[in-house]
């Protein structure tokens, strides 16, 4: 089962243990307070057998709150000389970060693993952004249950320059997957080659699609790849989509009618960084998102361009329907609590946040909720209150 929107009373216990006020997650919490997350530097535990995971292309959580890292095992030539070994593509960790299971054949799975999700039966769905397929596997990886598309063939030529954005059976470098818990429909962010959300039924039969390349509302950025980059379905039964290259989250109903557009940090994809240095220019500020807190009050957004996690409060949206950014945390770097090419987010039933990094990052991290911080006492970054997710040293 996908855990992007689950939250339990256990999170309150974690806050109390950390010395936080018991109302840290209350619905009527003042808007001047923002949720505080603290990195767990001891999660996960070291892997055996000289394994190197490479880039973590997907992160998802099953019904037991076990965390799955979908890794590309792209060990470098130097690492191979030093005796490092590519880890299996799928690694399962328990809550303490211990290795539980590992499996997968890179030659049988989607290319350049990208995105994963568990359905209500605890089967795992996995995509790949260097081919044209998504797959459904049993929890233990022993049986392939369904494949949509082909790992070697795309809708048009693989890549955004000659994609067709039209096939009812083929994909083009898909980025993410969401499963409708009501009927099993499969929503695919077909975004590294194509620029669409495409929907299939639980058997893999095409139902509908929407989206095209562009900057208008309801469209997805034309260049830079990964547009759309994420897709998930909220408790409100709306479909939330990361239009990364346009620095925004677009919200649709299940038929594809646009309901709202939520800007993140506009201009991140194309402008200079705050210190004047050249910006990322392609990976932008809306890379992934999860819901967090009671009634999915908060949205946590992965801003890969600025290496931040922004916190949006949906109860403050008002008549505009646009939730404001009330704060954020993180910074560039390899230290615990910092990020290098932040790529994915996931939340377990206790409110713990997990992150995945690609390119030079190549790791997962765990962040534990520990009450709140006053926005008025924080410095700002990119115009929003900001803190580092480190434990108190006093």
C-alpha positions in Angstrom: 0.0 0.0 0.0 1.3 3.4 -0.9 2.1 5.4 2.3 2.4 9.0 0.9 -0.7 10.0 2.7 -0.8 7.9 5.8 -0.2 9.3 9.3 -0.9 7.9 12.8 -1.0 8.9 16.4 2.4 7.3 16.8 3.9 10.5 15.5 2.6 12.3 18.5 4.5 9.9 20.7 7.7 10.6 18.7 7.2 14.3 19.4 6.7 13.8 23.1 9.8 11.6 23.3 11.7 14.4 21.6 10.4 17.0 24.1 8.0 18.6 21.8 4.6 20.0 22.7 1.8 17.5 22.5 -0.1 19.7 20.1 2.7 19.7 17.6 0.5 18.1 15.0 -2.9 19.6 16.0 -5.2 20.8 13.3 -5.5 24.2 14.9 -1.8 24.8 15.2 -0.9 28.4 14.6 0.2 29.2 11.0 3.4 30.8 12.4 4.6 27.3 13.5 6.1 24.9 11.0 6.7 21.1 11.4 10.2 20.2 12.4 12.0 17.2 11.0 15.4 15.9 12.4 17.7 13.6 10.4 18.4 10.1 11.8 22.1 9.8 10.9 22.2 6.1 11.7 19.6 5.1 9.1 20.0 2.9 7.1 22.5 0.4 8.4 25.6 -0.5 6.2 25.0 -3.1 3.5 26.9 -6.4 3.3 29.1 -7.9 0.5 30.8 -4.6 -0.5 27.5 -3.6 -2.2 27.2 -0.1 -3.8 23.6 1.0 -4.5 24.3 3.8 -7.0 21.5 6.3 -7.7 18.3 5.7 -5.8 15.7 6.1 -8.6 12.7 5.3 -6.5 11.6 5.0 -2.8 8.3 3.4 -1.6 6.9 1.9 1.6 4.8 -1.3 2.1 2.0 -2.1 4.5 4.6 -3.1 7.2 6.4 0.3 7.0 9.3 -1.4 5.3 11.2 1.0 3.1 12.2 -0.1 -0.4 15.1 1.6 -2.3 15.0 1.1 -6.0 18.6 1.6 -7.0 20.4 1.7 -10.3 23.5 0.0 -9.0 25.6 2.2 -11.4 29.0 1.4 -9.9 31.7 3.6 -11.4 34.9 2.2 -13.0 37.0 3.4 -10.1 34.6 1.8 -7.6 34.9 -1.5 -9.5 38.7 -1.3 -9.3 38.4 -0.8 -5.6 36.4 -4.0 -5.3 32.9 -2.5 -4.9 30.0 -4.7 -6.1 26.7 -3.5 -7.6 23.8 -4.1 -5.2 20.6 -5.8 -6.3 18.1 -3.4 -7.8 15.5 -3.7 -5.0 16.6 -3.4 -1.4 14.1 -3.7 1.5 14.8 -2.1 4.9 12.9 -2.3 8.2 12.2 0.7 10.4 15.6 0.4 12.1 17.4 0.4 8.7 18.3 -3.2 8.7 18.5 -5.2 5.4 15.4 -7.4 5.2 15.5 -8.6 1.6 17.0 -7.8 -1.8 16.2 -8.9 -5.3 16.0 -8.1 -9.0 17.6 -8.7 -12.4 18.6 -5.5 -14.1 18.2 -7.2 -17.5 14.6 -8.0 -16.8 13.5 -4.8 -15.1 12.8 -1.3 -16.6 15.8 0.6 -17.6 17.2 3.3 -15.4 14.8 2.5 -12.5 12.6 5.5 -11.7 9.7 5.5 -9.3 7.9 2.8 -7.4 4.7 2.3 -5.4 2.9 -0.5 -3.5 -0.8 -1.3 -4.2 -3.4 -2.4 -1.7 -2.2 -6.0 -2.1 1.4 -5.1 -1.4 2.5 -5.8 -4.9 5.2 -3.4 -6.1 5.1 -1.3 -9.3 8.4 -0.1 -10.8 9.1 2.3 -13.7 12.2 3.2 -15.7 13.1 6.5 -17.3 15.4 5.0 -20.1 12.9 2.8 -21.8 9.2 2.4 -22.3 7.9 0.1 -19.5 6.4 -0.1 -16.1 6.1 -3.4 -14.2 4.1 -5.0 -11.4 6.0 -7.5 -9.2 5.1 -9.6 -6.2 6.3 -8.2 -3.0 9.3 -10.5 -2.9 10.1 -10.0 -6.6 9.7 -13.7 -7.4 7.0 -13.1 -10.1 6.3 -10.5 -12.7 2.6 -9.9 -12.6 2.0 -7.3 -15.3 4.0 -5.1 -17.7 2.8 -2.1 -19.6 4.9 -1.1 -22.6 8.4 -2.4 -23.5 11.7 -1.8 -21.8 13.4 -1.5 -25.2 10.8 0.2 -27.3 9.1 3.6 -26.8 6.1 5.6 -28.0 8.0 7.1 -30.9 11.8 7.4 -30.6 12.9 7.1 -27.0 13.4 10.7 -25.8 11.5 14.0 -25.8 12.6 15.2 -29.3 10.8 12.5 -31.3 8.1 11.3 -28.9 4.5 10.8 -30.1 2.7 11.4 -26.8 -0.1 9.3 -28.2 0.2 5.5 -27.9 -2.4 3.5 -26.0 0.0 0.6 -25.4 3.5 2.2 -25.3 5.2 4.6 -23.0 8.2 6.9 -23.5 10.6 7.1 -20.5 8.0 7.1 -17.7 8.9 8.8 -14.4 6.3 7.8 -11.8 3.3 5.7 -11.0 0.1 6.1 -8.8 -2.5 3.5 -8.2 -6.1 4.4 -7.5 -7.0 2.5 -4.3 -10.7 2.6 -5.3 -10.5 0.7 -8.6 -6.9 -0.2 -9.2 -6.5 2.2 -12.1 -2.9 3.0 -13.0 -1.8 6.6 -13.4 1.6 7.0 -15.1 3.6 10.2 -15.3 4.9 9.6 -18.8 7.3 12.4 -18.6 10.9 11.9 -19.7 10.0 11.4 -23.3 6.3 12.1 -23.6 4.6 14.9 -21.7 1.4 13.4 -20.4 -0.5 11.6 -17.7 -1.7 8.3 -19.1 -4.3 6.1 -17.3 -4.7 2.3 -17.6 -7.1 0.0 -15.8 -5.9 -2.6 -13.4 -5.3 -5.0 -16.3 -3.2 -2.6 -18.2 -5.8 -1.5 -20.8 -5.7 2.2 -21.9 -8.4 4.4 -20.5 -7.4 8.0 -21.2 -4.6 10.6 -21.2 -4.1 14.3 -20.8 -1.3 16.8 -21.2 1.2 18.1 -23.8 4.4 20.1 -24.0 4.0 23.7 -23.1 3.8 26.3 -20.3 0.1 27.0 -20.2 -2.0 25.7 -17.3 -2.5 21.9 -17.7 0.6 21.5 -19.9 4.0 20.2 -19.0 7.4 21.7 -19.6 8.7 21.0 -23.1 12.4 20.5 -22.4 14.8 19.3 -19.7 13.1 15.9 -19.2 10.9 14.7 -16.4 7.8 16.7 -17.1 5.6 15.4 -15.6 8.0 14.0 -13.0 5.6 12.8 -10.2 2.0 11.7 -9.8 0.0 10.8 -6.7 -3.7 10.7 -5.7 -4.8 12.5 -2.6 -7.5 11.7 -0.1 -9.5 14.4 -1.8 -9.5 12.1 -4.9 -7.6 14.6 -6.9 -4.4 13.9 -9.0 -1.3 15.9 -8.0 1.4 16.1 -10.7 4.9 17.6 -10.6 5.5 19.8 -13.6 9.1 20.2 -12.7 10.4 22.3 -15.5 7.6 24.9 -15.0 8.3 25.0 -11.2 4.8 24.0 -10.2 2.4 21.3 -9.0 -0.7 20.9 -11.2 -3.9 19.4 -9.7 -6.4 17.6 -11.8 -9.5 15.5 -11.2 -9.3 11.9 -12.3 -10.6 12.7 -15.8 -7.8 15.2 -16.4 -9.7 18.5 -15.7 -7.3 21.0 -14.3 -8.4 22.2 -10.8 -5.5 24.4 -9.6 -1.9 25.2 -10.2 0.5 25.5 -7.2 3.7 27.4 -7.8 6.8 26.4 -5.9 9.9 28.5 -6.5 9.3 30.1 -9.9 12.3 30.7 -12.0 14.5 28.0 -10.4 14.7 26.1 -13.7 16.0 29.0 -15.7 17.4 31.8 -13.5 20.6 32.2 -11.5 20.9 31.0 -8.0 20.5 33.5 -5.1 24.2 34.0 -4.8 24.4 34.9 -8.5 25.9 31.6 -9.7 24.2 29.8 -12.6 21.1 27.8 -11.6 20.4 24.2 -12.4 18.4 25.3 -15.5 16.7 21.9 -16.0 15.8 20.2 -12.8 13.9 23.0 -11.2 11.8 23.2 -8.0 8.9 20.7 -8.2 10.5 17.2 -8.4 8.3 15.1 -6.0 5.8 15.5 -3.2 4.1 13.7 -0.4 1.3 14.5 1.9 1.9 14.6 5.7 0.0 15.2 8.8 -3.7 14.7 9.8 -6.1 14.9 6.9 -3.1 15.5 4.7 -2.8 19.0 6.0 0.7 19.5 4.7 2.4 19.0 1.3 6.2 18.3 1.4 7.8 19.2 -1.9 11.2 18.1 -3.2 12.9 21.2 -4.7 15.9 19.5 -6.3 17.1 22.7 -7.9 17.6 24.4 -4.5 18.2 21.2 -2.6 15.3 21.9 -0.2 12.1 20.3 1.1 9.4 23.0 1.2 6.4 22.6 3.6 3.0 23.9 2.3 0.0 24.2 4.6 -3.2 23.3 2.7 -5.4 24.7 5.4 -4.2 28.2 4.6 -5.1 28.0 0.9 -8.2 30.1 1.3 -10.4 31.0 -1.7 -7.3 30.9 -4.0 -7.0 27.2 -3.4 -3.2 27.6 -3.5 -1.5 26.4 -0.2 1.4 28.7 0.8 4.9 27.7 1.6 5.3 28.1 5.3 8.9 27.0 5.5 11.5 24.5 4.5 14.7 22.6 5.4 17.9 21.2 4.0 20.9 22.5 2.1 23.4 21.4 -0.5 26.0 18.8 0.6 26.8 15.3 1.6 26.4 15.8 5.4 23.5 14.1 7.2 20.4 16.2 6.6 21.8 17.8 3.5 21.1 16.8 -0.1 22.8 16.2 -3.4 20.3 15.9 -6.3 17.3 15.2 -4.1 15.1 13.0 -6.2 12.3 11.4 -4.2 10.2 11.5 -1.0 8.1 9.0 1.0 6.3 9.0 4.3 5.5 6.0 6.6 2.4 5.5 8.8 4.3 7.1 11.8 5.0 10.3 10.0 8.7 9.6 9.3 10.0 11.1 6.1 12.4 9.3 3.8 14.4 10.8 1.0 16.3 9.5 -2.0 19.1 11.0 -4.0 20.5 10.5 -7.5 23.6 11.5 -9.6 26.3 12.2 -7.0 23.9 11.7 -4.0 23.3 8.0 -4.2 21.7 7.5 -0.8 18.5 7.5 1.3 17.9 9.4 4.5 15.3 9.3 7.3 13.9 12.3 9.0 11.9 12.0 12.2 9.1 14.6 13.1 9.9 16.4 16.4 7.3 19.0 17.0 7.4 22.5 15.5 9.5 25.6 15.1 8.4 29.2 15.1 8.7 30.7 11.7 9.4 34.1 13.1 12.6 32.9 14.7 14.1 31.4 11.6 16.3 32.8 8.8 15.0 32.8 5.3 16.1 31.1 2.1 14.6 31.7 -1.2 12.1 34.0 0.6 10.8 31.3 3.0 11.6 30.5 6.6 14.3 27.8 6.7 16.1 25.5 9.1 18.6 22.7 9.0 17.2 19.2 10.1 19.8 18.6 12.7 19.3 17.6 16.4 19.7 20.1 19.1 23.2 20.3 20.5 22.3 22.1 23.7 
